[in-house]
């Protein structure tokens, strides 16, 4: 059931923005409380620690990202395009995830966020494996490599802000649509959609 507590919701929104800008170590609970129009004591009443607040928000971010991009192993270019769209429209959420990777990569034990990631990724990899067995993807690839490459290509322009800054002056077509098209084309070259292969492999009428 969705929360009806406006203070709780304000804390979550303020924490998301604070962590995205400053990371976990640099985030300040007093700034979160001020942005949420509440007190530090109220923040700690909901969440026992700053790290606990981060884990709560991070878990919700993972769910939001998963809901925004539907993995269809038979159409990986579409999946890459959805990832590109989501994080291009939500750069703060991309920064939020980057901070988590930097600061939680060496976490000594499984957290709610890392646990959710570890549960989600194997399921996606198994979907890719099943698509290979079904003839929808080239079986020569290791499914985990497919997943890594598709996500990395989708995030190319979002991760490489330096290239993004010079693109308006140097790209033949500087529009975001051109960057999105390049992402989709790259993934389609490596992992053609099943429908494309079927059209290519279909015998011509005699």
C-alpha positions as CSV (number, residue, x, y, z in Angstrom):
1,X,0.0,0.0,0.0
2,X,1.4,3.4,-0.9
3,X,2.4,5.7,2.0
4,X,-0.1,8.5,2.9
5,X,2.4,10.2,5.3
6,X,3.4,13.4,3.6
7,X,6.4,13.9,5.9
8,X,7.7,10.5,5.1
9,X,7.3,11.2,1.3
10,X,9.0,14.6,1.7
11,X,12.0,13.0,3.5
12,X,12.3,10.4,0.7
13,X,12.2,13.1,-2.0
14,X,14.7,15.3,-0.2
15,X,17.0,12.3,0.5
16,X,17.0,11.3,-3.1
17,X,18.1,14.8,-4.2
18,X,20.7,15.0,-1.4
19,X,22.3,11.6,-2.1
20,X,22.3,12.3,-5.9
21,X,24.2,15.5,-5.3
22,X,26.6,14.6,-2.5
23,X,26.8,10.9,-2.3
24,X,26.3,8.8,0.9
25,X,29.4,10.1,2.8
26,X,28.8,13.7,1.8
27,X,25.0,13.8,2.4
28,X,23.8,15.6,5.5
29,X,20.8,14.6,7.4
30,X,20.2,18.2,8.6
31,X,20.0,19.3,5.0
32,X,17.6,16.5,4.2
33,X,15.4,17.5,7.2
34,X,15.5,21.2,6.2
35,X,14.5,20.3,2.5
36,X,11.7,18.1,3.8
37,X,10.4,20.8,6.2
38,X,10.9,18.6,9.2
39,X,13.5,17.9,11.9
40,X,16.5,15.6,12.1
41,X,14.8,13.8,15.0
42,X,11.8,13.1,12.7
43,X,14.1,11.8,10.0
44,X,15.8,9.4,12.5
45,X,12.3,8.4,13.8
46,X,11.6,7.0,10.3
47,X,15.1,5.7,9.6
48,X,17.7,4.7,12.2
49,X,20.7,6.0,10.3
50,X,21.7,7.9,7.2
51,X,22.8,4.6,5.6
52,X,19.5,3.1,6.4
53,X,17.8,6.0,4.7
54,X,20.0,5.6,1.6
55,X,19.2,1.9,1.4
56,X,15.5,2.6,1.6
57,X,15.7,5.2,-1.2
58,X,18.1,3.1,-3.3
59,X,15.7,0.0,-3.2
60,X,12.9,2.2,-4.4
61,X,15.1,3.6,-7.2
62,X,16.0,0.1,-8.3
63,X,12.3,-0.8,-8.6
64,X,11.6,2.5,-10.5
65,X,14.3,1.8,-13.0
66,X,13.2,-1.8,-13.4
67,X,9.6,-0.7,-14.1
68,X,10.8,1.9,-16.6
69,X,12.6,-0.6,-18.8
70,X,11.1,-3.9,-19.8
71,X,13.7,-6.6,-20.8
72,X,12.5,-8.5,-23.9
73,X,15.5,-10.7,-24.8
74,X,14.1,-11.0,-28.3
75,X,14.4,-7.2,-28.7
76,X,17.4,-6.0,-26.9
77,X,17.7,-2.7,-28.9
78,X,14.3,-1.7,-27.5
79,X,15.5,-2.4,-24.0
80,X,18.6,-0.3,-24.6
81,X,16.4,2.6,-25.9
82,X,14.2,2.4,-22.8
83,X,17.2,2.6,-20.5
84,X,18.6,5.5,-22.5
85,X,15.2,7.3,-22.2
86,X,14.8,6.8,-18.5
87,X,18.2,7.9,-17.4
88,X,18.4,10.8,-19.9
89,X,15.1,12.1,-18.4
90,X,16.3,11.4,-14.8
91,X,20.0,12.4,-14.6
92,X,19.7,12.8,-10.8
93,X,18.7,9.1,-10.5
94,X,21.7,8.2,-12.6
95,X,24.0,10.1,-10.3
96,X,22.3,8.5,-7.3
97,X,23.2,5.0,-8.7
98,X,26.8,6.1,-9.5
99,X,27.3,7.2,-5.9
100,X,26.0,3.9,-4.7
101,X,28.4,2.0,-6.9
102,X,31.4,4.0,-5.7
103,X,30.6,4.0,-2.0
104,X,28.9,0.7,-1.5
105,X,30.9,-1.6,-3.8
106,X,33.1,-2.7,-0.9
107,X,30.2,-3.1,1.5
108,X,31.1,-5.9,3.9
109,X,27.7,-7.5,3.8
110,X,24.6,-7.7,1.7
111,X,22.3,-4.6,2.1
112,X,18.7,-4.2,1.0
113,X,19.8,-2.5,-2.2
114,X,22.6,-4.9,-3.1
115,X,20.4,-7.8,-2.2
116,X,17.7,-6.5,-4.6
117,X,20.3,-6.1,-7.3
118,X,21.6,-9.6,-6.8
119,X,18.1,-11.0,-7.0
120,X,17.1,-9.0,-10.0
121,X,20.1,-9.5,-12.3
122,X,20.2,-13.4,-12.3
123,X,16.5,-13.4,-13.3
124,X,17.3,-11.2,-16.3
125,X,20.3,-13.3,-17.3
126,X,18.1,-16.4,-17.2
127,X,15.6,-14.7,-19.5
128,X,18.5,-14.1,-21.9
129,X,19.6,-17.7,-21.6
130,X,16.1,-18.9,-22.4
131,X,15.9,-16.7,-25.4
132,X,19.1,-18.2,-26.7
133,X,17.7,-21.7,-26.2
134,X,14.6,-20.6,-28.1
135,X,16.7,-19.3,-31.0
136,X,15.9,-15.6,-30.4
137,X,19.6,-14.8,-29.6
138,X,23.0,-16.0,-30.7
139,X,23.9,-18.8,-28.3
140,X,27.7,-18.1,-28.8
141,X,27.5,-15.2,-26.3
142,X,27.6,-15.8,-22.6
143,X,24.3,-14.3,-21.3
144,X,26.0,-12.2,-18.6
145,X,28.2,-10.6,-21.3
146,X,25.1,-9.8,-23.3
147,X,23.5,-8.1,-20.3
148,X,26.7,-6.2,-19.5
149,X,27.2,-5.0,-23.0
150,X,23.6,-3.9,-23.6
151,X,23.5,-1.9,-20.4
152,X,26.9,-0.3,-21.0
153,X,26.0,0.7,-24.6
154,X,22.7,2.1,-23.3
155,X,24.5,4.2,-20.7
156,X,27.3,5.4,-23.0
157,X,26.2,9.0,-23.5
158,X,24.8,9.3,-19.9
159,X,28.2,8.1,-18.5
160,X,30.4,10.1,-20.8
161,X,29.5,13.6,-20.0
162,X,32.6,15.0,-21.6
163,X,31.7,13.7,-25.0
164,X,28.1,14.9,-24.4
165,X,29.5,18.4,-23.9
166,X,31.3,18.5,-27.2
167,X,28.7,16.7,-29.2
168,X,26.7,19.9,-30.0
169,X,29.8,21.3,-31.7
170,X,31.3,18.2,-33.3
171,X,28.5,15.7,-34.1
172,X,27.0,15.6,-37.6
173,X,23.6,15.5,-35.9
174,X,23.9,16.9,-32.3
175,X,20.3,16.0,-31.3
176,X,19.6,13.6,-28.4
177,X,17.5,11.6,-30.9
178,X,20.7,10.9,-32.9
179,X,22.5,9.7,-29.8
180,X,19.5,7.4,-28.9
181,X,19.5,6.1,-32.5
182,X,23.2,5.3,-32.2
183,X,22.7,3.3,-29.0
184,X,19.9,1.3,-30.6
185,X,21.9,0.7,-33.8
186,X,24.9,-0.5,-31.8
187,X,22.9,-3.0,-29.8
188,X,21.0,-4.1,-32.9
189,X,24.3,-4.8,-34.7
190,X,25.5,-7.0,-31.9
191,X,22.2,-8.5,-31.0
192,X,19.7,-8.2,-33.8
193,X,16.0,-8.5,-32.7
194,X,14.5,-11.9,-33.5
195,X,12.1,-10.3,-36.0
196,X,15.0,-8.8,-38.0
197,X,16.8,-12.1,-38.2
198,X,13.6,-13.8,-39.3
199,X,13.2,-11.4,-42.1
200,X,16.8,-11.8,-43.1
201,X,16.7,-15.5,-43.0
202,X,13.3,-16.0,-44.6
203,X,13.6,-17.6,-48.1
204,X,12.7,-15.4,-51.0
205,X,9.7,-16.4,-53.1
206,X,10.8,-18.3,-56.3
